[in-house]
């Protein structure tokens, strides 16, 4: 839900849920799974690219 919130520019995930949660009342688990898969499809390839230098964590 946080990814959708950020994509839509909402101030909070609660706002996103309030606006769109009613659209899929009995399928929220399926929606969450699909959003997770979409986020992984975008983020994971970026994390594994050799030309991207990971930031060190102090």
C-alpha positions as CSV (number, residue, x, y, z in Angstrom):
1,X,0.0,0.0,0.0
2,X,2.9,2.3,0.7
3,X,4.1,2.0,-2.9
4,X,0.6,2.9,-4.2
5,X,0.5,5.8,-1.8
6,X,3.8,7.2,-3.1
7,X,2.9,6.6,-6.7
8,X,-0.4,8.5,-6.3
9,X,1.2,11.3,-4.2
10,X,-1.0,10.7,-1.2
11,X,0.1,12.1,2.2
12,X,-0.6,8.7,3.9
13,X,-1.4,5.1,3.2
14,X,-4.6,5.6,5.2
15,X,-5.7,8.2,2.7
16,X,-5.1,5.7,-0.2
17,X,-7.1,3.0,1.6
18,X,-9.9,5.4,2.4
19,X,-10.2,6.4,-1.2
20,X,-9.7,3.0,-2.9
21,X,-10.1,0.3,-0.3
22,X,-13.9,-0.1,-1.0
23,X,-13.1,-1.1,-4.6
24,X,-11.7,-4.5,-3.6
25,X,-13.3,-5.3,-0.1
26,X,-13.0,-9.1,-0.3
27,X,-9.9,-9.2,-2.5
28,X,-7.4,-7.1,-0.4
29,X,-5.0,-10.0,0.0
30,X,-4.9,-10.6,-3.7
31,X,-4.4,-6.9,-4.4
32,X,-1.6,-6.7,-1.8
33,X,0.1,-9.8,-3.4
34,X,0.0,-8.2,-6.8
35,X,1.3,-4.9,-5.6
36,X,4.2,-6.7,-3.9
37,X,5.0,-8.6,-7.0
38,X,4.9,-5.4,-9.1
39,X,7.2,-3.7,-6.6
40,X,9.6,-6.6,-6.6
41,X,9.6,-6.6,-10.4
42,X,10.8,-3.0,-10.4
43,X,13.0,-2.9,-7.4
44,X,14.8,-6.3,-7.5
45,X,16.4,-5.8,-11.0
46,X,17.7,-2.4,-9.9
47,X,19.3,-4.0,-6.8
48,X,21.1,-6.6,-8.8
49,X,22.5,-4.5,-11.6
50,X,26.3,-4.5,-11.6
51,X,26.6,-0.9,-12.6
52,X,24.8,0.3,-9.4
53,X,27.2,0.7,-6.4
54,X,25.4,-0.2,-3.2
55,X,25.5,2.5,-0.5
56,X,27.4,1.5,2.7
57,X,25.4,1.4,5.9
58,X,27.1,2.8,8.9
